[in-house]
Amino acid sequence: MASKPKKAATAKPNQAAKAAELKRFALAEAACQAVMQLFAVMEKNGELAEHEKARQYGQMASIHYRKIRNGKVLSPGDFNAAVELCTAGRRALQALDAELTFANWPQAEALLDAERQTAAVLAAYQALRSAKP
């Protein structure tokens, strides 16, 4: 009995778009976790007590974090909430230090890392928005 001819392995047309989407989601999830972890530690240590505006933006970030299911960015809706969280987080960081250098802060490296991650998520969002017709 003759075997059936095998279909040629072809790449699915949406595979590249899906991979880019998953990469965006992973980037957003890491940024959200870094920002929320940073603000939780700063709030616990009382470092946000004298920076009212930064504390308020941190609270807004936590509100947006609750909208993300289990802290996992799994859908475009979660990604939009992550973008809002990163926007609030970046504003909180700017309220702490307008130049975003954090030279006199004990956790300067964590602050700079959170700033880099939020900037990357916001850049990915802008690229996504500019790509859509």
C-alpha positions in Angstrom: 0.0 0.0 0.0 1.3 3.4 -1.0 1.8 5.9 1.7 0.2 9.3 1.5 2.4 12.1 0.2 3.6 14.3 3.0 2.8 18.0 3.0 5.7 20.3 2.8 6.4 22.0 6.1 5.4 25.6 5.7 5.6 28.3 8.3 2.2 29.6 9.4 1.7 33.2 8.3 0.7 34.4 11.8 3.6 32.6 13.5 6.0 35.6 13.4 3.2 38.0 14.7 2.4 35.6 17.5 6.0 35.3 18.5 6.4 39.1 18.6 3.2 39.3 20.7 4.5 36.8 23.2 7.8 38.6 23.4 5.9 41.9 24.1 3.8 40.2 26.8 6.9 38.7 28.5 8.6 42.1 28.5 5.6 43.8 30.0 5.2 41.1 32.6 8.8 41.5 33.7 8.5 45.2 33.9 5.3 45.1 35.9 6.8 42.7 38.4 10.0 44.8 38.7 8.0 48.1 39.2 5.6 46.6 41.8 8.4 44.9 43.7 10.4 48.1 43.8 7.5 50.2 45.0 6.5 47.6 47.6 10.0 47.6 49.1 10.1 51.4 49.0 6.7 51.7 50.7 7.7 49.2 53.3 10.9 51.1 54.1 9.0 54.4 54.3 11.0 55.9 51.4 7.9 57.2 49.6 6.6 59.0 52.7 8.2 62.3 51.8 7.4 62.0 48.1 3.7 62.3 48.0 3.3 62.5 44.2 5.5 59.4 43.7 3.5 57.5 46.3 0.2 58.5 44.5 1.6 57.3 41.1 2.7 54.1 42.9 -0.8 53.5 44.1 -2.1 54.0 40.6 0.4 51.5 39.3 -0.9 49.0 41.9 -4.5 49.6 40.8 -3.5 48.8 37.2 -1.5 45.7 38.5 -4.7 44.3 40.0 -6.3 44.4 36.6 -3.7 42.0 35.2 -4.8 38.5 36.0 -2.5 36.8 38.5 0.3 39.2 37.4 0.6 37.4 34.1 0.4 39.3 30.8 -1.5 36.8 28.7 -3.7 38.9 26.4 -3.8 42.3 24.6 -6.1 43.5 27.5 -3.4 42.6 30.0 -0.8 44.3 27.9 -2.9 47.5 27.9 -3.1 47.4 31.7 0.6 46.8 31.8 1.2 49.8 29.6 -0.9 51.9 32.1 1.1 50.4 35.0 4.4 51.3 33.3 3.1 54.8 32.6 2.2 55.4 36.2 5.4 53.7 37.3 7.5 55.9 35.1 5.7 59.0 36.4 6.4 57.9 39.9 10.1 57.5 39.1 10.1 61.0 37.5 8.5 62.4 40.7 11.4 60.9 42.7 14.1 62.2 40.4 13.2 64.4 37.4 16.5 63.4 35.5 16.0 59.7 36.3 19.6 59.4 37.5 18.8 58.3 41.1 22.4 59.2 42.2 21.6 59.7 45.9 19.3 56.7 46.3 20.4 53.5 48.1 18.6 51.3 45.6 19.7 53.3 42.5 20.4 50.2 40.5 16.8 48.9 41.0 15.4 52.3 40.2 17.4 52.5 37.0 16.4 48.9 36.0 12.7 49.7 36.6 13.1 52.8 34.5 14.7 50.9 31.6 12.1 48.2 31.7 9.2 50.6 31.7 10.8 52.6 28.9 11.1 49.4 26.9 7.4 48.5 27.4 6.3 52.0 26.4 8.5 51.9 23.3 7.0 48.5 22.3 3.6 50.0 22.8 4.4 53.0 20.6 5.9 50.8 17.9 2.7 48.7 18.0 0.5 51.8 17.7 2.5 53.2 14.8 2.4 49.9 12.9 -1.4 49.7 12.9 -3.1 51.5 10.1 
